[in-house]
């Protein structure tokens, strides 16, 4: 037996804790735990009392202790390859339009007044049908621009793709990323029929802050309309997730006030995510120099997490996943071989943030008879073959199992240099907050 290289030990409020990156297990530890860790080379498992045997078993299950022959890096590589080339689900991010009714100063998209035509729709249906016949489930993310400017297209396409999946006995799921300003009662009541079970809305703080950045093209604020539409979605059984985008220019927003407003409107304990504003494209020149680095943002995350715990928002299991490290096979859809982003003209991309930048497209869905052919395109291969295992800093990093090298798009921009996630810098702080949360339950 030997100790995992991904064990992290820390003290908090007079207690000692151990976290393991391979299992993401967190345990309060005793002298017995430490004695076992110190005596691994000479430990005789046959000569232990029952309590120590049980503790040893739990330590193995938490992967704090592994077999001498276990190679953790090889295990991570195996999981990484499996995750990247998993093909049981076709993931499509579909933008029915790149038009938008908002004028957010930090937007990275090159919006244009373009809507998806029938030829592109039919090409998507064809790929969905081929995937369904291969017994692949279908996962759709409606995106934009602002997708609700094309509600008729969402309704039409959803019905057709659901029909295809039902005919072939595969699962169909969908979610909506929207500013949620244009939602109407008819569409909201129909969302679950369209299998849109989750919607993400953005609220950049309470009204006074939000209405400075999440504005209409006329300059008008949008907070009240968004919160009212979110309430209607919740009443109709849609899971509403709120995103709060943070940069240096709005970091002084009264986040606690926003949480109080959410509680007052019936969203206590809902899923609230902190979004890091990043200068993804040249469109972001208005906020140049105003974005936090990942290391800087790590400190901000810890502050916001404390407030979420204080206000009772961490009772939501999905929210917990965002603030507690979890093992990753790969980073996101961009480095998965069966995930694609499609703009209204049918242009294909690997990453959401490249949508609309045709120079980054690797072809058009109308020109491919089979998605499996698309997988061999250079742009796709660049994303899929980028690997944290080729970088010394990743190989030596205890965050590797739940980071996997970070955002592949940002790594690509930096000539392959890994884009380390916030947990690399704030893991122990975040774990301490989690310990306090558990202690108060």
C-alpha positions as a Markdown table, in Angstrom:
| # | Residue | x | y | z |
|---|---|---|---|---|
| 1 | Unk | 0.0 | 0.0 | 0.0 |
| 2 | Unk | 1.0 | 3.6 | -0.5 |
| 3 | Unk | -0.5 | 7.1 | 0.0 |
| 4 | Unk | -2.2 | 8.8 | -2.9 |
| 5 | Unk | -0.3 | 11.7 | -4.5 |
| 6 | Unk | -3.6 | 13.6 | -4.5 |
| 7 | Unk | -4.1 | 13.8 | -0.7 |
| 8 | Unk | -4.4 | 17.3 | 0.8 |
| 9 | Unk | -4.3 | 17.8 | 4.5 |
| 10 | Unk | -5.4 | 20.9 | 6.4 |
| 11 | Unk | -6.4 | 22.2 | 9.8 |
| 12 | Unk | -9.6 | 24.2 | 10.5 |
| 13 | Unk | -11.0 | 25.4 | 13.8 |
| 14 | Unk | -9.0 | 22.9 | 15.9 |
| 15 | Unk | -9.8 | 19.9 | 13.7 |
| 16 | Unk | -7.8 | 18.1 | 11.0 |
| 17 | Unk | -9.1 | 17.2 | 7.6 |
| 18 | Unk | -8.0 | 15.1 | 4.6 |
| 19 | Unk | -9.2 | 15.6 | 1.0 |
| 20 | Unk | -8.5 | 13.3 | -1.8 |
| 21 | Unk | -8.6 | 14.5 | -5.4 |
| 22 | Unk | -9.1 | 11.1 | -7.0 |
| 23 | Unk | -12.3 | 10.5 | -5.1 |
| 24 | Unk | -13.1 | 14.1 | -4.0 |
| 25 | Unk | -13.7 | 12.6 | -0.5 |
| 26 | Unk | -13.4 | 14.9 | 2.5 |
| 27 | Unk | -12.9 | 13.5 | 6.0 |
| 28 | Unk | -12.3 | 14.8 | 9.4 |
| 29 | Unk | -9.3 | 12.7 | 10.6 |
| 30 | Unk | -8.1 | 11.4 | 13.9 |
| 31 | Unk | -4.7 | 10.2 | 15.2 |
| 32 | Unk | -5.7 | 6.7 | 14.1 |
| 33 | Unk | -5.9 | 7.9 | 10.5 |
| 34 | Unk | -2.6 | 9.7 | 10.7 |
| 35 | Unk | -0.9 | 6.6 | 12.3 |
| 36 | Unk | -2.1 | 4.4 | 9.4 |
| 37 | Unk | -0.7 | 7.0 | 6.9 |
| 38 | Unk | 2.7 | 7.0 | 8.7 |
| 39 | Unk | 3.0 | 3.2 | 8.9 |
| 40 | Unk | 1.9 | 2.2 | 5.4 |
| 41 | Unk | 5.3 | 0.6 | 4.5 |
| 42 | Unk | 5.3 | -1.7 | 7.5 |
| 43 | Unk | 1.5 | -2.1 | 8.2 |
| 44 | Unk | 0.4 | -5.7 | 8.7 |
| 45 | Unk | -3.3 | -5.9 | 7.7 |
| 46 | Unk | -3.7 | -9.3 | 9.3 |
| 47 | Unk | -2.7 | -8.0 | 12.7 |
| 48 | Unk | -5.1 | -5.1 | 13.2 |
| 49 | Unk | -8.1 | -4.8 | 15.6 |
| 50 | Unk | -11.6 | -4.6 | 14.0 |
| 51 | Unk | -11.9 | -0.8 | 14.4 |
| 52 | Unk | -8.5 | -0.2 | 12.6 |
| 53 | Unk | -9.5 | -2.7 | 9.9 |
| 54 | Unk | -12.7 | -0.7 | 9.3 |
| 55 | Unk | -10.9 | 2.6 | 9.2 |
| 56 | Unk | -8.4 | 1.1 | 6.7 |
| 57 | Unk | -11.2 | 0.0 | 4.5 |
| 58 | Unk | -12.8 | 3.4 | 4.5 |
| 59 | Unk | -9.4 | 5.0 | 3.7 |
| 60 | Unk | -9.1 | 2.7 | 0.7 |
| 61 | Unk | -12.6 | 3.6 | -0.4 |
| 62 | Unk | -11.8 | 7.3 | -0.2 |
| 63 | Unk | -8.6 | 6.5 | -2.2 |
| 64 | Unk | -6.4 | 8.1 | 0.5 |
| 65 | Unk | -4.5 | 4.8 | 0.3 |
| 66 | Unk | -3.9 | 2.8 | -2.9 |
| 67 | Unk | -2.3 | -0.4 | -3.9 |
| 68 | Unk | 1.5 | -0.3 | -4.6 |
| 69 | Unk | 0.8 | -1.2 | -8.3 |
| 70 | Unk | -1.7 | 1.6 | -8.9 |
| 71 | Unk | -0.6 | 4.3 | -11.2 |
| 72 | Unk | -2.9 | 7.3 | -10.6 |
| 73 | Unk | -1.7 | 9.2 | -13.7 |
| 74 | Unk | -2.5 | 6.3 | -15.9 |
| 75 | Unk | -5.9 | 6.0 | -14.3 |
| 76 | Unk | -6.6 | 9.6 | -15.0 |
| 77 | Unk | -5.4 | 9.3 | -18.6 |
| 78 | Unk | -7.7 | 6.4 | -19.1 |
| 79 | Unk | -10.7 | 8.3 | -17.7 |
| 80 | Unk | -9.7 | 11.3 | -19.8 |
| 81 | Unk | -9.6 | 9.3 | -23.1 |
| 82 | Unk | -12.8 | 7.6 | -22.2 |
| 83 | Unk | -14.6 | 10.9 | -21.5 |
| 84 | Unk | -13.3 | 12.6 | -24.6 |
| 85 | Unk | -14.4 | 9.7 | -26.9 |
| 86 | Unk | -17.6 | 8.7 | -25.1 |
| 87 | Unk | -20.3 | 8.5 | -27.7 |
| 88 | Unk | -23.4 | 7.5 | -25.9 |
| 89 | Unk | -24.8 | 11.0 | -26.2 |
| 90 | Unk | -24.9 | 13.5 | -29.1 |
| 91 | Unk | -24.5 | 17.0 | -27.6 |
| 92 | Unk | -25.6 | 19.9 | -29.7 |
| 93 | Unk | -25.6 | 23.6 | -28.7 |
| 94 | Unk | -28.0 | 25.2 | -31.2 |
| 95 | Unk | -28.3 | 28.9 | -31.8 |
| 96 | Unk | -31.5 | 29.5 | -33.8 |
| 97 | Unk | -30.4 | 33.1 | -34.1 |
| 98 | Unk | -27.4 | 35.3 | -33.4 |
| 99 | Unk | -29.5 | 38.4 | -33.0 |
| 100 | Unk | -29.9 | 39.8 | -29.5 |
| 101 | Unk | -32.2 | 42.4 | -27.8 |
| 102 | Unk | -29.6 | 43.2 | -25.1 |
| 103 | Unk | -26.5 | 45.4 | -25.2 |
| 104 | Unk | -24.3 | 43.9 | -22.4 |
| 105 | Unk | -20.9 | 45.7 | -22.4 |
| 106 | Unk | -19.0 | 42.5 | -21.7 |
| 107 | Unk | -20.6 | 40.3 | -24.4 |
| 108 | Unk | -18.0 | 38.3 | -26.4 |
| 109 | Unk | -20.4 | 37.4 | -29.3 |
| 110 | Unk | -20.4 | 38.9 | -32.8 |
| 111 | Unk | -24.2 | 39.2 | -33.0 |
| 112 | Unk | -26.0 | 39.5 | -36.3 |
| 113 | Unk | -29.7 | 39.5 | -37.4 |
| 114 | Unk | -29.6 | 36.0 | -38.8 |
| 115 | Unk | -32.1 | 33.2 | -38.2 |
| 116 | Unk | -31.9 | 29.4 | -38.9 |
| 117 | Unk | -33.4 | 28.4 | -42.3 |
| 118 | Unk | -35.1 | 25.1 | -43.2 |
| 119 | Unk | -32.0 | 23.7 | -44.9 |
| 120 | Unk | -30.0 | 24.0 | -41.7 |
| 121 | Unk | -32.9 | 22.6 | -39.6 |
| 122 | Unk | -33.2 | 19.6 | -41.9 |
| 123 | Unk | -29.4 | 18.9 | -41.8 |
| 124 | Unk | -29.6 | 18.9 | -37.9 |
| 125 | Unk | -32.6 | 16.5 | -38.0 |
| 126 | Unk | -30.6 | 14.2 | -40.2 |
| 127 | Unk | -27.7 | 14.1 | -37.8 |
| 128 | Unk | -30.1 | 13.6 | -34.8 |
| 129 | Unk | -31.8 | 10.7 | -36.6 |
| 130 | Unk | -28.4 | 9.0 | -37.4 |
| 131 | Unk | -27.3 | 9.4 | -33.8 |
| 132 | Unk | -30.7 | 8.0 | -32.5 |
| 133 | Unk | -30.3 | 5.0 | -34.8 |
| 134 | Unk | -26.9 | 4.4 | -33.3 |
| 135 | Unk | -28.7 | 4.3 | -29.9 |
| 136 | Unk | -27.2 | 7.6 | -28.8 |
| 137 | Unk | -29.2 | 9.9 | -26.6 |
| 138 | Unk | -29.6 | 13.5 | -27.6 |
| 139 | Unk | -28.8 | 16.5 | -25.4 |
| 140 | Unk | -29.7 | 20.0 | -26.8 |
| 141 | Unk | -28.6 | 23.3 | -25.4 |
| 142 | Unk | -30.5 | 26.2 | -26.8 |
| 143 | Unk | -28.2 | 29.2 | -27.1 |
| 144 | Unk | -27.8 | 32.5 | -29.0 |
| 145 | Unk | -27.6 | 35.4 | -29.6 |
| 146 | Unk | -30.8 | 35.4 | -27.7 |
| 147 | Unk | -32.6 | 32.2 | -28.6 |
| 148 | Unk | -36.1 | 33.4 | -27.5 |
| 149 | Unk | -36.0 | 35.9 | -30.4 |
| 150 | Unk | -36.6 | 32.6 | -32.4 |
| 151 | Unk | -39.2 | 30.9 | -30.1 |
| 152 | Unk | -41.0 | 29.6 | -33.2 |
| 153 | Unk | -37.9 | 27.8 | -34.4 |
| 154 | Unk | -37.2 | 26.3 | -30.9 |
| 155 | Unk | -40.8 | 25.0 | -30.8 |
| 156 | Unk | -40.6 | 23.5 | -34.3 |
| 157 | Unk | -37.2 | 21.9 | -33.9 |
| 158 | Unk | -37.9 | 20.6 | -30.5 |
| 159 | Unk | -41.1 | 18.8 | -31.6 |
| 160 | Unk | -39.3 | 17.2 | -34.6 |
| 161 | Unk | -36.2 | 16.1 | -32.6 |
| 162 | Unk | -38.4 | 14.7 | -29.8 |
| 163 | Unk | -40.3 | 12.8 | -32.3 |
| 164 | Unk | -37.2 | 11.3 | -33.8 |
| 165 | Unk | -35.8 | 10.3 | -30.4 |
| 166 | Unk | -39.1 | 8.7 | -29.4 |
| 167 | Unk | -39.4 | 6.7 | -32.6 |
| 168 | Unk | -35.9 | 5.3 | -31.9 |
| 169 | Unk | -36.3 | 4.8 | -28.2 |
| 170 | Unk | -33.5 | 7.1 | -27.0 |
| 171 | Unk | -33.5 | 9.9 | -24.4 |
| 172 | Unk | -33.9 | 13.5 | -25.4 |
| 173 | Unk | -33.1 | 16.4 | -23.0 |
| 174 | Unk | -32.8 | 20.1 | -23.5 |
| 175 | Unk | -31.9 | 23.3 | -21.6 |
| 176 | Unk | -32.1 | 27.0 | -22.4 |
| 177 | Unk | -29.5 | 29.7 | -21.9 |
| 178 | Unk | -31.4 | 33.0 | -22.2 |
| 179 | Unk | -31.6 | 36.5 | -20.9 |
| 180 | Unk | -35.2 | 35.5 | -20.2 |
| 181 | Unk | -36.6 | 38.9 | -21.1 |
| 182 | Unk | -38.8 | 37.9 | -24.0 |
| 183 | Unk | -40.4 | 34.8 | -22.5 |
| 184 | Unk | -44.2 | 34.8 | -22.8 |
| 185 | Unk | -46.8 | 32.8 | -20.9 |
| 186 | Unk | -47.5 | 30.5 | -23.9 |
| 187 | Unk | -43.9 | 29.5 | -24.4 |
| 188 | Unk | -43.3 | 29.1 | -20.6 |
| 189 | Unk | -46.3 | 26.8 | -20.3 |
| 190 | Unk | -45.0 | 24.7 | -23.2 |
| 191 | Unk | -41.4 | 24.4 | -22.0 |
| 192 | Unk | -41.8 | 21.0 | -20.3 |
| 193 | Unk | -43.7 | 19.7 | -23.4 |
| 194 | Unk | -40.6 | 20.7 | -25.4 |
| 195 | Unk | -38.5 | 18.9 | -22.7 |
| 196 | Unk | -36.8 | 22.2 | -21.8 |
| 197 | Unk | -36.4 | 21.3 | -18.1 |
| 198 | Unk | -33.8 | 23.9 | -17.2 |
| 199 | Unk | -33.3 | 27.5 | -18.0 |
| 200 | Unk | -30.3 | 29.7 | -17.0 |
| 201 | Unk | -31.0 | 33.4 | -16.4 |
| 202 | Unk | -28.4 | 36.1 | -15.6 |
| 203 | Unk | -28.8 | 38.6 | -12.8 |
| 204 | Unk | -25.7 | 40.7 | -12.3 |
| 205 | Unk | -26.6 | 41.7 | -8.8 |
| 206 | Unk | -29.6 | 43.6 | -7.4 |
| 207 | Unk | -31.5 | 46.0 | -9.7 |
| 208 | Unk | -29.2 | 49.0 | -9.2 |
| 209 | Unk | -26.2 | 46.9 | -10.4 |
| 210 | Unk | -27.9 | 44.6 | -12.9 |
| 211 | Unk | -29.6 | 47.4 | -14.8 |
| 212 | Unk | -26.2 | 48.9 | -15.6 |
| 213 | Unk | -24.9 | 45.9 | -17.5 |
| 214 | Unk | -27.8 | 43.7 | -18.5 |
| 215 | Unk | -29.6 | 46.4 | -20.6 |
| 216 | Unk | -31.8 | 46.5 | -23.6 |
| 217 | Unk | -30.4 | 48.2 | -26.7 |
| 218 | Unk | -32.5 | 51.1 | -25.8 |
| 219 | Unk | -30.5 | 51.4 | -22.5 |
| 220 | Unk | -33.5 | 50.3 | -20.3 |
| 221 | Unk | -33.0 | 48.0 | -17.4 |
| 222 | Unk | -34.3 | 44.4 | -17.3 |
| 223 | Unk | -34.2 | 43.1 | -13.8 |
| 224 | Unk | -37.9 | 43.1 | -12.9 |
| 225 | Unk | -39.0 | 41.4 | -16.2 |
| 226 | Unk | -36.4 | 38.7 | -15.8 |
| 227 | Unk | -37.3 | 37.9 | -12.2 |
| 228 | Unk | -41.0 | 37.8 | -13.0 |
| 229 | Unk | -40.4 | 35.4 | -16.0 |
| 230 | Unk | -38.2 | 33.3 | -13.8 |
| 231 | Unk | -41.1 | 33.0 | -11.2 |
| 232 | Unk | -43.4 | 31.9 | -14.0 |
| 233 | Unk | -41.0 | 29.2 | -15.2 |
| 234 | Unk | -40.6 | 27.9 | -11.7 |
| 235 | Unk | -44.4 | 27.8 | -11.2 |
| 236 | Unk | -44.6 | 25.7 | -14.4 |
| 237 | Unk | -42.0 | 23.2 | -13.2 |
| 238 | Unk | -38.9 | 24.5 | -15.0 |
| 239 | Unk | -35.6 | 24.3 | -13.0 |
| 240 | Unk | -34.3 | 27.9 | -13.0 |
| 241 | Unk | -30.6 | 28.5 | -12.5 |
| 242 | Unk | -29.3 | 32.0 | -11.9 |
| 243 | Unk | -25.8 | 33.2 | -13.1 |
| 244 | Unk | -24.1 | 36.2 | -11.6 |
| 245 | Unk | -21.3 | 37.5 | -13.8 |
| 246 | Unk | -18.4 | 39.1 | -12.0 |
| 247 | Unk | -15.5 | 41.3 | -13.0 |
| 248 | Unk | -13.6 | 44.2 | -11.4 |
| 249 | Unk | -16.1 | 46.8 | -12.7 |
| 250 | Unk | -19.1 | 45.2 | -10.9 |
| 251 | Unk | -17.4 | 43.3 | -8.0 |
| 252 | Unk | -18.8 | 45.8 | -5.5 |
| 253 | Unk | -22.4 | 44.7 | -6.3 |
| 254 | Unk | -24.4 | 43.9 | -3.3 |
| 255 | Unk | -24.6 | 40.2 | -3.8 |
| 256 | Unk | -26.2 | 39.6 | -0.4 |
| 257 | Unk | -29.0 | 42.0 | -1.4 |
| 258 | Unk | -29.6 | 40.0 | -4.6 |
| 259 | Unk | -29.8 | 36.8 | -2.5 |
| 260 | Unk | -32.4 | 38.4 | -0.3 |
| 261 | Unk | -34.4 | 39.4 | -3.4 |
| 262 | Unk | -34.3 | 35.9 | -4.6 |
| 263 | Unk | -35.5 | 34.6 | -1.3 |
| 264 | Unk | -38.4 | 37.1 | -1.2 |
| 265 | Unk | -39.4 | 36.0 | -4.7 |
| 266 | Unk | -39.5 | 32.3 | -3.8 |
| 267 | Unk | -36.0 | 31.3 | -5.0 |
| 268 | Unk | -34.5 | 30.6 | -1.6 |
| 269 | Unk | -32.1 | 27.7 | -1.9 |
| 270 | Unk | -32.1 | 27.8 | -5.7 |
| 271 | Unk | -29.1 | 27.1 | -7.9 |
| 272 | Unk | -27.0 | 30.3 | -8.1 |
| 273 | Unk | -23.7 | 30.2 | -10.0 |
| 274 | Unk | -20.9 | 32.8 | -10.0 |
| 275 | Unk | -19.7 | 33.5 | -13.5 |
| 276 | Unk | -16.2 | 34.8 | -14.3 |
| 277 | Unk | -16.3 | 37.5 | -17.0 |
| 278 | Unk | -13.4 | 36.7 | -19.4 |
| 279 | Unk | -12.2 | 38.7 | -22.5 |
| 280 | Unk | -12.9 | 35.9 | -24.8 |
| 281 | Unk | -12.8 | 37.9 | -28.1 |
| 282 | Unk | -12.0 | 41.3 | -29.6 |
| 283 | Unk | -15.6 | 42.2 | -29.0 |
| 284 | Unk | -14.7 | 42.5 | -25.3 |
| 285 | Unk | -12.5 | 45.6 | -25.8 |
| 286 | Unk | -14.9 | 47.7 | -23.7 |
| 287 | Unk | -13.8 | 45.7 | -20.6 |
| 288 | Unk | -10.1 | 45.4 | -21.4 |
| 289 | Unk | -8.2 | 45.1 | -18.2 |
| 290 | Unk | -11.3 | 44.8 | -16.1 |
| 291 | Unk | -11.4 | 41.0 | -15.8 |
| 292 | Unk | -10.0 | 39.0 | -12.9 |
| 293 | Unk | -7.3 | 36.4 | -13.6 |
| 294 | Unk | -8.2 | 32.9 | -12.5 |
| 295 | Unk | -6.0 | 33.3 | -9.4 |
| 296 | Unk | -7.7 | 36.7 | -8.5 |
| 297 | Unk | -11.1 | 35.2 | -9.1 |
| 298 | Unk | -10.4 | 32.4 | -6.8 |
| 299 | Unk | -10.4 | 34.8 | -3.8 |
| 300 | Unk | -13.7 | 36.3 | -5.0 |
| 301 | Unk | -15.3 | 32.9 | -5.4 |
| 302 | Unk | -14.6 | 32.1 | -1.7 |
| 303 | Unk | -16.3 | 35.3 | -0.6 |
| 304 | Unk | -19.4 | 34.7 | -2.7 |
| 305 | Unk | -19.5 | 31.0 | -1.6 |
| 306 | Unk | -19.6 | 32.1 | 2.1 |
| 307 | Unk | -22.6 | 34.3 | 1.4 |
| 308 | Unk | -24.4 | 31.5 | -0.5 |
| 309 | Unk | -23.8 | 29.3 | 2.5 |
| 310 | Unk | -24.9 | 32.0 | 5.0 |
| 311 | Unk | -28.2 | 32.5 | 3.1 |
| 312 | Unk | -29.0 | 28.8 | 2.7 |
| 313 | Unk | -28.4 | 28.4 | -1.0 |
| 314 | Unk | -26.1 | 25.4 | -0.6 |
| 315 | Unk | -28.9 | 23.1 | 0.2 |
| 316 | Unk | -29.4 | 22.7 | -3.6 |
| 317 | Unk | -27.5 | 19.6 | -4.7 |
| 318 | Unk | -26.7 | 21.1 | -8.2 |
| 319 | Unk | -25.3 | 24.3 | -6.6 |
| 320 | Unk | -23.1 | 22.2 | -4.4 |
| 321 | Unk | -21.5 | 20.6 | -7.5 |
| 322 | Unk | -20.4 | 24.1 | -8.7 |
| 323 | Unk | -18.6 | 24.9 | -5.5 |
| 324 | Unk | -17.2 | 21.6 | -4.4 |
| 325 | Unk | -14.5 | 19.9 | -6.5 |
| 326 | Unk | -15.6 | 16.8 | -8.5 |
| 327 | Unk | -13.7 | 14.3 | -10.6 |
| 328 | Unk | -13.6 | 15.2 | -14.3 |
| 329 | Unk | -13.0 | 12.9 | -17.2 |
| 330 | Unk | -12.5 | 15.9 | -19.4 |
| 331 | Unk | -13.2 | 19.6 | -19.0 |
| 332 | Unk | -16.3 | 20.4 | -21.1 |
| 333 | Unk | -18.2 | 19.8 | -24.4 |
| 334 | Unk | -15.4 | 21.4 | -26.4 |
| 335 | Unk | -13.0 | 18.5 | -25.7 |
| 336 | Unk | -15.7 | 15.8 | -26.2 |
| 337 | Unk | -15.7 | 14.1 | -29.6 |
| 338 | Unk | -19.5 | 14.0 | -29.8 |
| 339 | Unk | -20.4 | 17.6 | -28.9 |
| 340 | Unk | -20.8 | 20.4 | -31.4 |
| 341 | Unk | -22.0 | 24.1 | -31.5 |
| 342 | Unk | -24.1 | 25.1 | -34.5 |
| 343 | Unk | -24.9 | 28.7 | -35.6 |
| 344 | Unk | -28.0 | 29.7 | -37.6 |
| 345 | Unk | -26.2 | 29.3 | -40.9 |
| 346 | Unk | -25.2 | 25.7 | -39.9 |
| 347 | Unk | -21.5 | 26.6 | -39.2 |
| 348 | Unk | -19.9 | 24.2 | -36.8 |
| 349 | Unk | -17.7 | 25.1 | -33.8 |
| 350 | Unk | -16.3 | 23.3 | -30.8 |
| 351 | Unk | -16.7 | 26.0 | -28.2 |
| 352 | Unk | -19.6 | 28.3 | -27.3 |
| 353 | Unk | -17.5 | 31.4 | -27.2 |
| 354 | Unk | -16.4 | 31.0 | -30.8 |
| 355 | Unk | -19.9 | 31.0 | -32.2 |
| 356 | Unk | -20.4 | 33.5 | -35.0 |
| 357 | Unk | -16.7 | 33.8 | -35.7 |
| 358 | Unk | -16.8 | 31.9 | -38.9 |
| 359 | Unk | -13.0 | 31.9 | -39.0 |
| 360 | Unk | -13.1 | 29.4 | -36.2 |
| 361 | Unk | -15.8 | 27.2 | -37.8 |
| 362 | Unk | -14.7 | 23.9 | -39.1 |
| 363 | Unk | -17.3 | 23.4 | -41.7 |
| 364 | Unk | -21.1 | 23.5 | -42.2 |
| 365 | Unk | -23.5 | 20.8 | -41.0 |
| 366 | Unk | -25.2 | 20.9 | -44.4 |
| 367 | Unk | -22.0 | 19.6 | -46.0 |
| 368 | Unk | -21.5 | 16.6 | -43.9 |
| 369 | Unk | -23.5 | 13.4 | -44.2 |
| 370 | Unk | -22.3 | 12.0 | -40.9 |
| 371 | Unk | -21.1 | 13.7 | -37.7 |
| 372 | Unk | -18.5 | 11.0 | -37.4 |
| 373 | Unk | -16.8 | 12.5 | -40.5 |
| 374 | Unk | -16.8 | 15.9 | -38.8 |
| 375 | Unk | -14.8 | 14.5 | -35.9 |
| 376 | Unk | -11.7 | 14.2 | -38.1 |
| 377 | Unk | -11.6 | 17.9 | -38.9 |
| 378 | Unk | -8.4 | 19.8 | -37.9 |
| 379 | Unk | -10.3 | 22.2 | -35.6 |
| 380 | Unk | -12.1 | 19.4 | -33.8 |
| 381 | Unk | -8.9 | 17.4 | -33.5 |
| 382 | Unk | -7.0 | 20.4 | -31.9 |
| 383 | Unk | -9.6 | 20.5 | -29.1 |
| 384 | Unk | -9.8 | 16.8 | -28.6 |
| 385 | Unk | -6.0 | 16.1 | -28.6 |
| 386 | Unk | -5.0 | 18.9 | -26.3 |
| 387 | Unk | -3.9 | 17.1 | -23.2 |
| 388 | Unk | -2.9 | 18.2 | -19.7 |
| 389 | Unk | -0.7 | 15.1 | -19.5 |
| 390 | Unk | 1.7 | 16.8 | -21.9 |
| 391 | Unk | 2.4 | 19.6 | -19.4 |
| 392 | Unk | 4.8 | 19.2 | -16.4 |
| 393 | Unk | 2.8 | 21.7 | -14.3 |
| 394 | Unk | -0.3 | 19.6 | -14.7 |
| 395 | Unk | 1.5 | 16.3 | -14.0 |
| 396 | Unk | 2.7 | 17.7 | -10.7 |
| 397 | Unk | -0.5 | 19.4 | -9.7 |
| 398 | Unk | -2.8 | 18.0 | -7.0 |
| 399 | Unk | -5.8 | 19.7 | -8.7 |
| 400 | Unk | -5.4 | 17.6 | -11.9 |
| 401 | Unk | -8.2 | 15.1 | -11.2 |
| 402 | Unk | -10.8 | 17.8 | -11.0 |
| 403 | Unk | -9.2 | 20.3 | -13.4 |
| 404 | Unk | -8.0 | 18.3 | -16.4 |
| 405 | Unk | -6.0 | 21.3 | -17.5 |
| 406 | Unk | -8.8 | 23.8 | -17.4 |
| 407 | Unk | -10.5 | 25.5 | -20.3 |
| 408 | Unk | -9.3 | 24.1 | -23.6 |
| 409 | Unk | -10.3 | 27.3 | -25.5 |
| 410 | Unk | -8.2 | 29.5 | -23.2 |
| 411 | Unk | -5.3 | 27.0 | -23.5 |
| 412 | Unk | -5.6 | 27.2 | -27.3 |
| 413 | Unk | -5.4 | 31.0 | -27.2 |
| 414 | Unk | -2.2 | 30.7 | -25.1 |
| 415 | Unk | -0.5 | 28.3 | -27.5 |
| 416 | Unk | -1.4 | 25.2 | -25.4 |
| 417 | Unk | -0.5 | 26.6 | -21.9 |
| 418 | Unk | -3.0 | 25.1 | -19.3 |
| 419 | Unk | -5.6 | 27.5 | -18.0 |
| 420 | Unk | -5.6 | 26.5 | -14.3 |
| 421 | Unk | -9.0 | 26.6 | -12.6 |
| 422 | Unk | -9.9 | 28.5 | -9.5 |
| 423 | Unk | -9.7 | 25.4 | -7.3 |
| 424 | Unk | -5.9 | 25.4 | -7.8 |
| 425 | Unk | -5.7 | 28.6 | -5.8 |
| 426 | Unk | -8.6 | 28.4 | -3.4 |
| 427 | Unk | -9.2 | 24.7 | -2.7 |
| 428 | Unk | -8.5 | 24.7 | 1.0 |
| 429 | Unk | -10.4 | 27.9 | 1.6 |
| 430 | Unk | -13.5 | 26.4 | -0.3 |
| 431 | Unk | -13.2 | 23.2 | 1.7 |
| 432 | Unk | -13.1 | 25.1 | 5.0 |
| 433 | Unk | -16.3 | 26.9 | 4.1 |
| 434 | Unk | -17.9 | 23.5 | 3.1 |
| 435 | Unk | -16.8 | 22.1 | 6.5 |
| 436 | Unk | -18.6 | 25.0 | 8.3 |
| 437 | Unk | -21.7 | 24.5 | 6.2 |
| 438 | Unk | -21.8 | 20.8 | 7.1 |
| 439 | Unk | -21.3 | 21.6 | 10.7 |
| 440 | Unk | -24.3 | 23.8 | 10.7 |
| 441 | Unk | -26.7 | 21.3 | 9.1 |
